[in-house]
Amino acid sequence: MNNIYEKYLDNIEVLIKHTNEGKIGWRKTNPTTYIWSSINKTNTKFTTIIQAVTDGPWEEETYYFKILKHDNEVVIDIDTESNESFFSLLQTLYNSIFNNIEKKNLDFFNEILDLE
């Protein structure tokens, strides 16, 4: 493996860790897409997008992961259809985001019903 590839994998692992710790404010934009918009240390606005797509109920998902700069310049563009080695990590990231958002939604639902 080359160093760039390994660094991408390492960075996605950090993204998973920060997601699990609630440090990243992911938002659901449609049933299969989550985004996170922020500003980095050099004041550059960016948006991170992850999407799961399937061709049918018995097909394995394809994960699309992108990072865009504020002007919509694509900085990172990874999909598991053309690069299967990212499948496990992107699936883990996607599921972590899904679970965190669903927990927040349930907490909100409980709150409006005054159950907790």
N, C-alpha and C positions, 0 to 999 in steps of 0.2 A: 504494500500500500504506500501511496505517496503521502508526504506530510500535509498537503493541502486537504486531501480527502480525510485524513485522520483528524485534522483540526475542525472540519465541518462536523464530523461525528461528535467530537468533544464538545463543540459549541451547542449542538442540539441536546446533548446530555445536560449541559448547564441550563439550557432553556427549560427542559423538563423539571429539573430541580427547582428553579425559580417559580415555575408554574405550580408545582406541588406545594411550595411554601407560600403561595398566594401573593407573590411579589409582582406578578404580571397581570394587568387588567385586560384579559381577553374579552372580546364581545362576540356574540353570535350574530352574524349578518344574514344568514339563511339556514335552513336545516342542516347543511353539511359544511358550512364555512365559518371559521373563526378568524378574527383579526385583532391585532394589538398595534396601536399607534402610539408613538412616543418620540422623544427627542434624545439624541445621544450626547456624549460629553462634548462634542464639537458643535452643538446646537443644530445638528442636522435632523430634520423631521424624517421619520421612517414609518413604514407600515409593514408588519409581518402578517402573512396570510397562510393558513393551512386549511386544506379542503380534502374531504374524502369523497371519492366518486366510485360508483359501481355500475357495471353494465347490466346487472340483473341480480335477482335474489340469491343465486348460487355462485356468483362471481366474487372473487376477492377484491377488496377495495384497492383503488389506486390513490395514493396520497400525493397531493401537490403542495409544495412548500415554497413560498416566495418572500423575499424582502425587497421592498420598493423604497426608493428615496422619495422625498416630498414632490418631486416633479414627475413621478411615476417611472423613473428610471429603474429597471430591474437590476438589482445587485446580486441576489441569490435566486436561483430557479432550479429546484430539485423535484423530480417526480419519481415515484417508485415503479412506474411502468418501464422507464428507460434505465433506471438505476435501482435494482432490487435490493442492493446492500443497505439502502436507507429504510427499507420497509419497517423493520422492527422498531427502530427509534422513532420514526414518524408516526407509527401506529400508537406507540406509548405516549408520545406528546399529544396526539389527537385525543386519546382516551383520557389523559390527565386533564386536558382543557374541558372536555365534555363533563367529566365527573365534578370538577370544581364549579362549573357554571350551574350544573343541576343541583348541587348542594346549596349554592347561593339562592337559586330559585325556590327550593324547598324551604330554606330558612325564611325567605320573604313571604312565602305562602303561609307558613306557620305564624309569622308575625302578624299578618293582616287578619288571621283568624284568632290571634292572641292565644296560641297553643303552647308557647314556650316562654 
